[in-house]
Amino acid sequence: KHRRFAWLTPPSFVGGLTVADIVQAQTPEARTELVERYMKSVWATWAQAHEKTISAWYDQFIVPEKI
């Protein structure tokens, strides 16, 4: 399966939320909120940069398996 996919150049995360920001949060609740924001921002950044490629992979490799 590894040969199916091509390398995706990582998008820039400069200026975004980092794991260091999460670690520095003072409470478990604050860390939980930051983790959620971090996950959403990482997904949104990757999706924006590679939406067409990821959609094509999904159509090619996932949809046929569901039929």
N, C-alpha and C positions, 0 to 999 in steps of 0.2 A: 504493500500500500504506500510505502514511502516514495516510490517513484511516481506516484500519481500527482504529487504536489510539487510546486516550485517554491523557492525561497521567497518570502515576503520581506521586503526591506522594512525594518522597524520604523514607525513614524517618530517624530520628535515629541518628547514629553517635557521639554524645557519649560519651566515655569509652572508645571502641574504639581498636583499633590503627590507626595512621595511616601514610601514606607517609613522614612525617618519622621515625617509629620505625624504618622499614626502612633509610632512608639512614644513620641513626646507628649501625647494627649494625657491629661491628668486623671481621667476616670475611665472605667470600663465602658460606660455609656458613650463617652466622647470617642473612644477608640472604635467602638462599634459603628458609630455614625461616619467616622472618617474612612473606615474600611469599606462601607457601602458606597460612599462617594468615590473612593479610589477605584473600586471595581467598575463602577459605571463609567468613570472617565476613561479608564484604560480601554474598555470595550468600545466606547464611542470613538476614541481616537483611532484604534485599529480599524473599526468598521468604516469610518470616513475615508481613511487612506486606501483601503483595499476592498471596498464594497463590491465592485464588479467582479473581482477575482473570487472572493468568498462566495458570492451568489452563484457564479458559474460552477464552482466546486460542489456546492450544495445540490444544484440541479443535476449535475453529472453523476455524483457519487452517492448522494443520500436519497433523493427522490426515487430512483429506480429500485432501491432496496425496500421501499415502503409499498411498492405496487404488488 
